[in-house]
């Protein structure tokens, strides 16, 4: 089966936000944002001049600042999502790119205000403020977080300079990576022997072809293309990680990883427990890799075999059938969840087809209120079904947070941002396994293990890679060849003898845009957290469906209100204990046992 997308797939509609990037409506919103920023800068100057650390004047100014900052944030967030909505589907859109450059300068003012606001909060008697203000009480956790961040700030003038310099530093490097990777066209010979130019996301989608020769040729074409562009992309990675290292050191964090713990609302004990249990499970995942190799008929899997479908029927999942399945299974959970999915399609929130200039992968972004936009590069395989369910799970999370203040909503950490997406994906997968034919169940079970292996094994390899890069980058820039070798070493440590050591993927540091985020380092382990935490929640749902639903929506609404351990305790989870993570991984081990047993029976 040749995996190709079609022009009939939906594209998202951004005109419900503004008529276009060059419209007068968009321009008026930027003018309004600038006016609000003028007011915020005057307010924070008054706050900084107050002689007292508590009292009525402090309380009044805090509440006014918070209200005005939320209003400005809503405009800035909506405008950013709007422009990215154009850029992510066509990075060559010069009008949107120019408007984003202009907006970045305005957003830098908001960042500088936020830095000053955090510093001011660090000077206050927070206990007194929380006791005197309902607004402060509802944001108590975030006030405590801000106090920690205030202790890690540089001098005000340095923070102000950094907010401006990142526009031509980390943010510029990240934009370069997006632009390059989204515009690469790769020559590839089609089934008729004709060489055609394909966008990189399409080339990567060939990894899901049932034809091993197609997968191999696509893999080789991909690596050849990355090699041509590895030098500027390596420069981008050096630029972003250099900024991370410099700022972490200047702000007094022990390490970039310590700062990541704070941003993700977890502690080192939690991360060590999860990563340790993941390592213990590598041997089980290798049993899965060996069994899949047996089905394919090779001694060991190559990297390009990881996503190979195993269904002997070669079943496809067309877009309309994908929607029917998502609607049905979301509806079995709740009318609210089904309604969200139907609304996303009816109101054109989803952009599903790959095309030149569009970024690869999939994601969901909030655009304000109850609305989201979902980007994916759909393939007519069950992986496409899972991806849509996953991203709509993010949209459901956004829906549950629609009534939450922007500060609380925007403070959801990555660790908890993957909760709803994983849960929704699990709903679809379990239903498909239960309702499919024997051959479909076999293929879907294996597809689920594909994802779980990526989230546990491959995520660990990416984490190990980033650890080494973060340790080496403060000393000097690294070459593209060094990045390649570090990536291969991380894959050898994690995949072990589960994969052919001569057919790994040395350019995973190029394919994963998460490495290039100027704001967040270690944008990898939160996905493992989300998978394993989501599996724990799904088990809780199965035990008490009715009681779970209300508590679950409340959890999603409050993911910015407490650290992950506190929120997990609502469901009886102790995430600092290996026991919790072992329980979730045991669910995966059971899937592996079932898969290996099926393989042994079907392929003796």
Secondary structure as UniProt FT lines:
FT   TURN            7..8
FT   TURN            15..17
FT   TURN            21..22
FT   HELIX           24..49
FT   HELIX           56..87
FT   TURN            88..89
FT   TURN            91..92
FT   HELIX           94..121
FT   TURN            122..123
FT   HELIX           126..132
FT   HELIX           134..138
FT   HELIX           140..151
FT   HELIX           156..165
FT   TURN            166..169
FT   HELIX           170..183
FT   STRAND          185..189
FT   TURN            191..192
FT   STRAND          195..199
FT   HELIX           200..205
FT   HELIX           206..208
FT   HELIX           212..250
FT   TURN            251..252
FT   HELIX           256..263
FT   TURN            264..265
FT   HELIX           268..280
FT   HELIX           282..296
FT   HELIX           303..305
FT   TURN            306..307
FT   TURN            312..313
FT   HELIX           319..333
FT   HELIX           335..346
FT   TURN            347..348
FT   STRAND          350..351
FT   TURN            356..357
FT   STRAND          363..368
FT   TURN            369..370
FT   STRAND          371..375
FT   HELIX           382..400
FT   TURN            401..403
FT   HELIX           406..409
FT   TURN            410..411
FT   HELIX           414..417
FT   HELIX           419..435
FT   HELIX           438..453
FT   HELIX           454..458
FT   HELIX           459..473
FT   TURN            474..475
FT   HELIX           480..495
FT   HELIX           496..498
FT   TURN            501..502
FT   TURN            506..507
FT   HELIX           508..511
FT   HELIX           513..516
FT   HELIX           525..543
FT   HELIX           545..557
FT   TURN            558..560
FT   HELIX           564..569
FT   TURN            570..572
FT   TURN            575..576
FT   HELIX           578..602
//
